[in-house]
Amino acid sequence: MQTAHEFFIHELNEILDVEQRLVEALGELEAQSTRPELKKAFAAHRQQTEKHEERVRQIFEELEETPEQTECKGIKGLIEEAHAFMEETPSEDLLDVFNIGAASKSESYEICAYKSLVQLATDMGHRKAVQLLKQNLREEEQTLKKMETFSKKIKPEQSGMEEEEKQPARRRTRRSKAA
């Protein structure tokens, strides 16, 4: 990789992999979630993610480039983390809490990636790409806000954490400062 254009294409290939992997992962989150409103949110975001993938493909067409199979290790790691959590057989409530957190992590990852891509496209004068990338970025930011709202709705009491709060707090010992 020697040019800014090659780097931009590399980054586009990575975000394409992200969107493709998340279409599948969002289907899993939808299936695993127990709350109907959460299932609906994941289904809607899966459809939105399919549109993000389409927009990225449009950018490749606009640039007369062909997408290449590229693995985004960052999103792959977040998905592997979710699969590992599932092996712990969490309660339904904790699963919903985890799924919201997992979705928020992936949204944050995508937001950073899209901000970087927007800057690269701007610097290179790819106006159509900037427009499409900004549209994806706005939608990712909106989805993150929705996940944050869900996170506030699902209180610790609903996930079994209230029992931990009822236990007496351990006394903390103060260490004397050496002079």
C-alpha positions as CSV (number, residue, x, y, z in Angstrom):
1,M,0.0,0.0,0.0
2,Q,1.7,3.1,-1.2
3,T,-0.9,5.8,-1.9
4,A,-3.8,7.5,-0.1
5,H,-6.2,6.0,-2.7
6,E,-4.9,2.5,-1.9
7,F,-5.4,3.1,1.8
8,F,-8.9,4.5,1.2
9,I,-9.8,1.4,-0.8
10,H,-8.4,-0.8,2.0
11,E,-10.5,1.0,4.6
12,L,-13.6,0.7,2.4
13,N,-13.0,-3.1,2.1
14,E,-12.7,-3.3,5.9
15,I,-15.9,-1.4,6.5
16,L,-17.7,-3.6,4.0
17,D,-16.6,-6.6,6.0
18,V,-17.8,-4.9,9.1
19,E,-21.3,-4.3,7.6
20,Q,-21.5,-7.9,6.2
21,R,-20.5,-9.4,9.5
22,L,-22.9,-7.2,11.4
23,V,-25.9,-8.2,9.3
24,E,-25.4,-11.7,10.5
25,A,-24.6,-10.7,14.1
26,L,-27.6,-8.5,14.4
27,G,-29.8,-11.4,13.3
28,E,-28.3,-13.4,16.2
29,L,-28.9,-10.5,18.6
30,E,-32.5,-10.3,17.5
31,A,-33.0,-14.0,18.0
32,Q,-31.3,-14.0,21.4
33,S,-33.0,-11.0,22.9
34,T,-36.1,-11.5,25.1
35,R,-37.7,-8.1,25.0
36,P,-39.9,-7.5,22.0
37,E,-38.8,-3.9,21.7
38,L,-35.2,-4.9,21.6
39,K,-35.9,-7.6,19.0
40,K,-37.6,-5.0,16.9
41,A,-34.7,-2.6,17.3
42,F,-32.1,-5.2,16.2
43,A,-34.3,-6.3,13.2
44,A,-34.6,-2.6,12.1
45,H,-30.8,-2.1,12.5
46,R,-30.1,-5.2,10.5
47,Q,-32.1,-3.8,7.7
48,Q,-30.3,-0.5,8.0
49,T,-27.0,-2.3,8.0
50,E,-27.9,-3.9,4.7
51,K,-28.4,-0.4,3.3
52,H,-25.0,0.6,4.7
53,E,-23.4,-2.3,2.8
54,E,-25.2,-1.2,-0.3
55,R,-23.9,2.4,0.1
56,V,-20.3,1.2,0.5
57,R,-20.7,-0.9,-2.6
58,Q,-22.0,2.2,-4.4
59,I,-18.7,4.0,-3.5
60,F,-16.7,1.2,-5.0
61,E,-18.8,1.5,-8.2
62,E,-18.4,5.3,-8.2
63,L,-14.6,4.9,-7.9
64,E,-14.6,2.1,-10.5
65,E,-13.0,-0.3,-8.0
66,T,-13.8,-3.9,-7.2
67,P,-14.3,-4.8,-3.5
68,E,-11.9,-7.4,-2.2
69,Q,-12.4,-9.9,0.6
70,T,-10.8,-8.3,3.6
71,E,-11.1,-9.3,7.2
72,C,-11.7,-6.6,9.8
73,K,-10.1,-8.0,12.9
74,G,-11.6,-5.4,15.2
75,I,-15.2,-6.3,14.5
76,K,-14.3,-10.0,14.3
77,G,-13.0,-9.7,17.9
78,L,-16.2,-8.0,19.1
79,I,-18.3,-10.8,17.6
80,E,-16.1,-13.5,19.1
81,E,-16.5,-11.8,22.5
82,A,-20.3,-12.1,22.1
83,H,-20.0,-15.8,21.2
84,A,-17.8,-16.4,24.2
85,F,-20.3,-14.7,26.5
86,M,-23.0,-17.0,25.1
87,E,-21.0,-20.0,26.2
88,E,-21.4,-18.8,29.8
89,T,-25.2,-19.4,29.5
90,P,-26.3,-16.1,30.9
91,S,-29.8,-15.4,32.3
92,E,-32.2,-13.9,29.8
93,D,-32.0,-10.5,31.5
94,L,-28.3,-10.4,31.5
95,L,-28.3,-11.5,27.9
96,D,-30.3,-8.5,27.0
97,V,-28.0,-6.2,29.0
98,F,-25.0,-7.8,27.3
99,N,-26.6,-7.5,23.8
100,I,-27.2,-3.8,24.3
101,G,-23.6,-3.4,25.3
102,A,-22.3,-5.4,22.4
103,A,-24.4,-3.4,20.0
104,S,-23.1,-0.2,21.5
105,K,-19.5,-1.3,21.2
106,S,-20.0,-2.2,17.5
107,E,-21.7,1.1,16.9
108,S,-18.8,3.0,18.5
109,Y,-16.4,1.0,16.4
110,E,-18.3,1.8,13.2
111,I,-18.6,5.5,14.1
112,C,-14.9,5.8,14.4
113,A,-14.3,3.9,11.1
114,Y,-16.9,6.1,9.3
115,K,-15.4,9.3,10.7
116,S,-12.0,8.3,9.4
117,L,-13.4,7.3,6.0
118,V,-15.3,10.6,5.7
119,Q,-12.1,12.5,6.4
120,L,-10.1,10.5,3.8
121,A,-12.9,10.9,1.2
122,T,-13.0,14.7,1.9
123,D,-9.2,15.0,1.7
124,M,-9.3,13.1,-1.6
125,G,-12.2,15.1,-3.1
126,H,-14.6,12.1,-3.4
127,R,-17.8,14.1,-2.9
128,K,-20.2,11.3,-3.7
129,A,-18.3,9.0,-1.3
130,V,-18.4,11.7,1.4
131,Q,-22.2,12.0,1.0
132,L,-22.8,8.3,1.3
133,L,-20.3,7.8,4.2
134,K,-21.9,10.7,6.1
135,Q,-25.3,9.1,5.7
136,N,-24.1,5.8,7.2
137,L,-22.3,7.8,9.9
138,R,-25.5,9.7,10.9
139,E,-27.4,6.4,11.1
140,E,-24.8,4.7,13.2
141,E,-24.8,7.7,15.6
142,Q,-28.6,7.5,15.8
143,T,-28.5,3.7,16.5
144,L,-25.9,4.3,19.3
145,K,-28.3,6.8,20.9
146,K,-31.1,4.2,20.7
147,M,-28.9,1.6,22.4
148,E,-28.0,4.1,25.1
149,T,-31.7,4.7,25.6
150,F,-32.3,0.9,25.9
151,S,-29.4,0.7,28.4
152,K,-31.1,3.3,30.6
153,K,-34.4,1.4,30.5
154,I,-32.9,-1.9,31.6
155,K,-32.0,-1.2,35.1
156,P,-29.8,-3.4,37.3
157,E,-32.8,-4.5,39.3
158,Q,-34.0,-6.3,36.2
159,S,-30.8,-8.2,35.8
160,G,-30.3,-9.8,39.2
161,M,-27.8,-7.2,40.4
162,E,-30.2,-5.9,43.2
163,E,-29.3,-9.0,45.3
164,E,-25.6,-7.9,45.2
165,E,-26.6,-4.4,46.3
166,K,-28.5,-5.8,49.4
167,Q,-25.4,-7.5,50.7
168,P,-23.5,-5.4,53.3
169,A,-20.8,-3.4,51.8
170,R,-17.3,-4.5,52.8
171,R,-15.5,-2.1,55.0
172,R,-12.7,-0.4,53.2
173,T,-9.5,0.0,55.1
174,R,-7.5,3.2,54.8
175,R,-3.9,3.0,54.4
176,S,-1.9,5.4,56.3
177,K,0.3,7.6,54.1
178,A,4.0,7.2,54.8
179,A,5.8,10.4,55.3
